[in-house]
Amino acid sequence: MSSWFPMLTVLSMFYYICLRRRARLTSRGEMLNSRRAIESNSRALPMSTEAVQYAKEVLDFSSHYGSENSMSYTMWNLAGSPNVYPSSGDFTQTAVFRAYGNWWTKCPSTPLPFKRISPNFVSNDYIELAFEEPVYPTAIHILETYHPGSVVKILACSANPYSQSPPAEVRWETIWAGEPTHVNSPQARQFTPCIKEISFPTNLIRLETNSSLLDYYTELDAVELHGVKERPLLSLKTTAIDMNDLDEDEDKDSCGIDCLSSQFSSTGLREWTSNGYFDKLPYELIQLIISHLPLPDLCRLAQTCKLLYQHCCDPLQYIHLSLQPYWANLNDTTLEYLLPRCTLVQWLNLSWTGNRGFISTSGFRRLLKVCGSELLRLELACGHFLNEACLEVIAEMCPNLQELNLSSCDKLPPQAFSHISKLCRLKRLVLYRTKIEQTALLSILNFCPEIQHLNLGSCVLIEDYDLVSSVIGAKCRKLRSLDLWRCKNITEKGIAELVSGCQLLEELDLGWCPTLQSGAGCFVNLARKLPNLRKLFLTANRSVCDTDIEELAANCQHLQQLDILGTRMVSAASLRKLMECCKELSLLDVSFCSQIDSRIVQELNSKFPNVSIKKSFTQ
């Protein structure tokens, strides 16, 4: 043991130096940002009059609370002038993302996190907004009307979505970034962060959000873009900047990922012959230490010497490969240089990547040709580069795939989904906001009996959810979670066949399913057949009553999350019984439940302090 101690000490010191260097760079970045803020505030008068624009159009987004066929709570409400501000509260005319808080990470359907993560990437959702005129941004006002604090990043794009000729190069630049915050008050506010000056005019702005610290859904009303037509000149009275602060790129993640796009090799790297104890360390120990580095740091470290190049390019370092944090810089060239390292990839995250031509079908095919045979999990949320050929490639080259996420891939044609039925080992399939049709879905259900987690939320082209539920009940006996959020026509018949066949269900989302009626006994039957239920969303079902709550209390004692927003027929007495029987209950949403007023909520909170009771309001 004592003979290894000096070696461990040396490597520990090496790793400590790396960490100190990262801390120093972070500190420099903060100093530089504060100095840029001073610069921005000391600009000379602009060369032209400042223009103020509201968003003309919503181009893309990752999720929303609303329906695909209406305007209530949808992202499309962010286009145009304010509808609600300065009022506060829960209004249907605002834009609301699908999730909030950390409740969604505590569900059976939540996938495990990737092992190698980027500490600088905290975004969970995004929305892209187009404005009429390209300008050099001088300010951005975000009107938040309920539970503010979710915005963590603002980016500007060099591409003009209304230009007839596409630019030679599409460039995204972060103009503001911050950490997730918890604002104590749910009241409306105008959020105006100090943005960075950019070198190109823009009329395409992207907001990225993280609602994990919020008590309830955040609501956004409008976005104002202030800017000038000509690039503003800096005032001569700027604070002096230490040139040492400029020795690193502003965005450390993008700098590191750009290293992948530049062809570097071990040629020209120094090969030290006397590294002391460092050379004697076991290969596995060095591998373990560098496995804690984010991908950009791994790329930088590979350029220091041949020994570390060998370690950093070892395919064992890339078994979990999440490229989502680097979506703004990722392209075919980047993927090409990653290929030699991807032979052992088992988990691959390409969510948000490849849009606007950054990734081609051929580039995607080359990647899967290298790693597809080992791939177990593939995350492709909001991957608008995907087409039918891409899904065919997945079906052909990923025979062992167990998890596939196509959330919000709403540009995929309906016929493309038929290829998924060839992935017979699937255990998790997310089809939220896709255009999958009933025929393709039934084929998938018939040929993929191992499915345990299925998300069909907001799949508007499915015609008969009773038939789909019947097939799920007959074929998917191992199902643990099912999301039918906003399915338009499921009835008590479909629920009965579903719960009879899928009695292992722990999570069921029937929010905003208007055709379900408590009087038909569907919720009572559900409670009696699903004793393992941990999450049940019956959002906006006006017919949920005391009988349903009492049956849940009697039969589903492991229940942790319950949403009965909008019912007028549930009393405080039945809720007390539920909370007494379900000792694991942690989330209860009773917003707009007319019999449950604020006084009752306060009383229940004092008696059951471990339950987070949600009661939305409108002023």
C-alpha positions, 0 to 999 in steps of 0.5 A: 500500500505504501509503495503506491502512496507517492504515485497517488499523491502525484496524480492527486496533485495533478488533478487538483491543479486541473481543478484549480485551473478550471476555478481560475478560468471560471473566475476570469469569466465572471470578471470578464462578464462584469467588465463587459456589463460595464462596457455595455452600460457605457456605450455611446449613443447608437448610430441609429434609433433603437427599435423595440420589437415583439416576437413575430413568430415561434419557430421551435420549442421543446415542450408545452403544457397546452394542446397542439390544436389550441392556444391555451398554455401553448408556446405560440402565445409568446408571439406578439404583444403582451396578453397578461402583463403586468397581471400575475397568476395562472392565465391560459393566454401565456406560454407554459412548459410541460414540467416544473420542479423536480417532480418529473425526476422522481417518477418511474419513467425518468431515465438515469442520468448520463455519467459524463455531464457538462457542469455549464449546461443546466437547460431543460427546455427551450423556445426559439423566437423570430422577430421582424427586423435583424438588429444588434441587440441592446436589451431583451425584456422577458415578461414573466407573469407567474413563478418567474426565474426559469430562464437560464440562457439567451442566445442569438443566431446569425441566420435570418429565418425570413431571408430568401438566401440561407447564410454560408454559416449559421452561428449561435452566440450566448448573450446571457447565461445564469444559474437556475433560481428560486424567486420567492414571489410568484408575482409577475416581473420584467426580467432584463438581464445585462446582455453581451454585445455581439458582432452580427445583427439578429432576429432569431433569439433562443431562450433556454429554461430550467424550472427545477427550483420553481414551486409551480409552472412558470408562465411567459407572456412576451419577449421584447427585443431592443436593438439598433440597425447599425452596430453601436460604438463603444464609448471611450470611457470603458473600464480597462481590461486586463489582457490576461483575462482574454487568454481563454474563450468566453464559452468554455464548453464550445471551445472544448467541443470545437477541438473535436472539429479541428483535426488534431492527432498525436503527431507533434505532441511531446512524449515525456520519457521521465514523468516520475511516478506518473508513468507508473500509475495503473492505466485503470487509475488514470482512466478513472480520474479523467472519467470525471472530466467533462467532454471539452476538458477531455478534448483539451487534455488530449492535446497535452502529451501522447500519454494523455492523448492515449487515455483521452481517446480510449473508447472506454471514456465514451460509453456514455456520450451526451452531446446535447450540451454542445448542440450549438457547435455540433455538426457533421465534421465534429461527429466525423472526428468523434467516430474513432472514439465511439466504438463502445458507445452504449448511451448516446444523447443527440437531443436538440442537435443537428438543426438547420442543416448541422447534421446530415442523414449521411453524417448520422448514418456514419455515426450509427454504423460505428456505434449502433451495434452496441447502442442501448439508449438513444436520445433524439428529442427535438432532432429536426434533422431526422427523416424517414431514412434516419429512422430506417438507419436506427432500425437497421443498425441498432438491433439491441436498442432498449431506449428511444426518445423522439420527444417533440420530433414533430417534423418527422413524417407519419410513415417514418415511425413504422420502422420502430417496430423492428426494435423488438427489444425496446423498453422505453419509447417516448413519442411526445408531440410526434405525428405517429399514426395509429397503424404504426403505433399498433405495429410497434405495440405488437412487435415490442412486447418488452416496453416498460415506459411509453409516452404518447402525450399529445400524439394528435393523429391517433384516432382510437385510443380505446383500441390502442389501450386494448392492444397495450393491455394485451401485449405490453404486460410489463408496462410500468409507466404510460403517458396519455396526456391530452389524448382526445378520445379514450373512454372507460372501455379503454381504461378497463382493458388497459388496467386489466392487462397492465397491473404493474403500472406505477405511473399513469398520466390521463391529464386533459382527457375530456372523454373520461367520466367518473360516473362510468366507474373508470377511476374506481376500477383503475384504483382497484386494479393498480395497487403499485400506482405511484403517480396519477395525473387526472388533470382537468377532469371535472368529474373526479369525485370523493368516491375516486379519492377514497378508492385511491386511499384504500387501494393505492397506498404507495401513491406519491403524486396526484394531480386533480386540478379543476375538479369541483366534486372533491371535498376536504374530507376525502383529501384528509383520508387520502393523505392519512392512508398514503404515507408516501404522498409528496405532491398534490395539485388541487388548483381550481378545485372549488371546494378546496380553498386557501384556508383548507390548503393551509390546514392540510399543510400544517397537518401533513407537512411532507406533502407539497400541496399546489393551489394555483391562483389568478388575480 
